[in-house]
Amino acid sequence: MPSTIRQIPLESATKHHSHDFHQIVITLCGSSEFEIEGLGGRVNAFSGCIVPANHEHFYSGNGYNRQLILDLPEDAPALTGEHRELVALFDAPRFFALDNPLRHYLAFVESELAQGFDTSAMSFQQDRLAATLLGSLKARLGASESASQRRLNLDQIDRFIRHHLADELRVADLAKLACLSEAHFSERFRVQTGLSPWQYVRRQRLHAARQLVLQSRLPLTDIAIQTGFANQSALSHAFRRSYGLSPRQLRQGVAATNTPLDSATHLAPSSTSGATSLASSAPSSGASVKTGALSFR
């Protein structure tokens, strides 16, 4: 059976099903939500997901959206013969983002689909277009899979966090750096660091706040705002949980247990602080949760 390439919007109501053919879904504009066998998250424009055959998946569209969908039977020319190695793309569900060359190729695919070939010619053309896209994806995803054992670039993530401490950081903001869905990013981040993204950002905020408390005379309210805490109360509560003393006590060099200042400065936030989920930790840390997105503030 030949491959089929189509463009459709997804309804906002969540639906789910499975089918006996492989599928690639690429969001052309707007965004969508996909969950494939428990792996999922928001898929923004020029990002997509790989849905292996017989994998149940949940999906919905967000507002105005348009999706490019490739339906690929196992016996399609794009997955057999000289292209048979491409079926390895569907060994497991995966999310991906298109780089600039692939975005240009996508525009070419759309222009070809708009040509209006007759039925037989269109079938062959769609398989040729699909095979080129699959080959390009496999080259990129295969290389990224082996590179540094797919480790996240923590230096890049750290720089982004430092530059946006005062902003409302979300899991999606960090996941975008790694071209991953929120769920996939969070899973890999915890495996690599032992912390959830929220715990990690919170620790960075605390470290930056401690440096400002010790090295500046800024009012504590200003320090809280500059490091992303909701207010001075949220900053003080986080300090007590992680350091055992308030920012004011740290600045004065006297902890609740009469700890000298030079000892207090060596205290570090506990890596297990806030180990509960982001939503359940929010009241105690000044974090807020927005519908459909996890927020670090």
C-alpha positions, -999 to 999 in steps of 0.1 A, spaced: 0 0 0 13 35 -7 20 62 18 -5 90 23 3 126 32 -25 149 43 -31 182 60 -58 186 86 -66 206 117 -71 187 150 -102 193 171 -98 207 206 -116 177 221 -91 150 232 -94 118 212 -75 85 212 -70 55 190 -44 32 176 -39 19 140 -20 -8 122 2 17 102 30 40 113 24 77 114 43 109 116 25 141 127 41 175 121 25 207 134 26 233 107 10 261 126 -6 265 160 1 237 185 -12 203 195 -11 179 224 1 143 219 5 114 243 18 81 230 19 52 254 25 76 283 51 98 265 38 132 255 34 169 257 28 200 236 39 199 200 45 234 187 49 246 150 76 228 131 78 201 157 63 166 154 61 131 168 66 96 156 37 72 163 46 35 157 19 12 145 -5 -3 172 5 23 198 -25 40 214 -22 77 214 -42 107 227 -43 139 207 -60 173 205 -54 206 188 -50 240 205 -70 267 189 -63 273 152 -39 246 140 -28 227 110 -11 193 109 8 174 82 2 137 87 21 109 70 3 75 72 29 48 64 18 12 61 46 -13 68 46 -24 31 47 11 17 74 18 -8 88 44 15 96 17 41 105 -13 19 131 -22 -7 160 3 -8 142 23 20 137 -7 44 162 7 69 139 36 75 114 15 94 139 17 124 125 52 130 94 35 144 110 13 170 97 36 197 76 68 200 97 100 197 93 137 195 114 160 173 119 195 160 126 204 124 158 224 116 158 250 89 167 227 59 138 204 69 115 234 72 123 243 36 117 208 25 84 208 43 74 239 22 84 220 -9 62 190 2 33 214 6 38 229 -28 40 194 -44 8 183 -27 -10 214 -41 -1 205 -77 -31 182 -80 -15 152 -97 -38 124 -109 -44 96 -84 -18 72 -96 9 98 -100 1 113 -66 5 79 -49 40 75 -63 49 111 -56 37 109 -19 59 79 -13 89 97 -28 83 127 -7 78 106 24 110 86 18 131 118 16 115 131 48 120 98 66 156 96 55 164 131 66 147 125 100 166 92 105 199 109 97 192 136 123 176 115 150 201 87 146 230 111 150 215 129 180 207 95 196 244 85 198 259 119 204 271 121 240 246 94 247 219 119 242 229 139 273 213 173 278 235 204 274 234 216 311 257 245 304 232 259 279 204 253 303 223 270 331 230 301 310 193 303 300 182 300 336 207 327 348 195 351 321 158 346 330 159 342 368 134 371 372 111 357 346 83 331 348 103 301 336 83 270 324 93 234 317 84 242 281 110 270 279 138 245 289 124 217 268 125 239 237 163 244 241 167 206 238 140 203 210 121 178 232 85 176 245 80 187 281 74 151 293 105 137 274 127 166 286 116 161 322 123 124 321 158 128 307 165 158 330 157 137 361 178 108 349 208 130 342 207 153 372 187 134 398 163 164 401 131 175 384 135 207 363 115 226 389 139 215 417 169 224 396 156 259 388 146 265 424 182 256 435 196 280 410 173 307 422 183 300 458 220 301 450 217 335 432 196 349 460 222 338 486 250 355 466 230 387 465 222 386 502 259 381 511 275 404 485 250 433 482 229 455 504 199 453 482 166 451 501 153 415 504 122 424 485 143 434 455 164 403 458 133 381 458 120 398 426 154 396 408 157 359 415 122 349 406 105 344 440 70 357 443 78 380 472 101 383 503 80 359 522 85 332 496 122 339 496 124 336 534 105 304 535 127 288 508 158 299 527 147 284 560 139 251 543 172 249 525 197 267 547 180 266 581 180 304 585 163 334 570 180 358 545 181 385 572 199 361 596 223 350 569 231 387 561 236 395 598 258 365 602 237 349 630 217 318 623 189 305 646 215 282 662 241 309 664 260 297 633 288 321 624 285 338 591 315 322 575 300 288 582 266 298 570 280 308 536 291 272 530 256 259 533 241 247 501 205 240 492 194 204 497 191 186 464 160 169 477 143 200 488 109 203 471 110 167 459 73 166 455 57 174 422 57 210 410 20 215 415 21 202 451 52 222 460 39 255 447 22 268 479 53 264 500 78 278 475 60 306 458 56 286 426 25 290 405 10 267 380 -7 278 348 -32 256 331 -15 235 304 20 245 314 43 240 344 56 272 358 88 276 379 76 307 396 
